[in-house]
Amino acid sequence: MENRGNKPPHIMRILFGILMVFIYLGMGGLMLINFFNWSEPALYYPIGGLLVVYGIYRGYRQYKGLDYN
């Protein structure tokens, strides 16, 4: 039996990465449509945009496998 240390199984890391991509994109989308009824567009538009951009970046890293060396 090989010693894996404290690393989670590879498939669990992949599934968690995919889940996080959907969370970032979903939260960004909700912020952009003002789902939470914030009164200041100067807050929710930039936050929503950043979440969407970061979700796309995480998706790219997930697709290319850059997080799993």
C-alpha positions, 0 to 999 in steps of 0.5 A: 500500500502506498503512502499518500499522506494527507492528500485527498483523492484526485477525483475529489479534488477535480469535483471540488474544483468544478463545484467551485467554478459553478459557485463563483459563476453563480454568485457573480451572476446573482450579483450582476442581476442584483439578486440580493437587492443591494442599493449601491450599483458601485458595489454589486457590479464590480463584485459580480464582475470579479466573481465571474472573471475569477470563475472563468479563470478557475474553469480554465485552470481546471480544464488545463489541469494546472492545479493538479501537478 
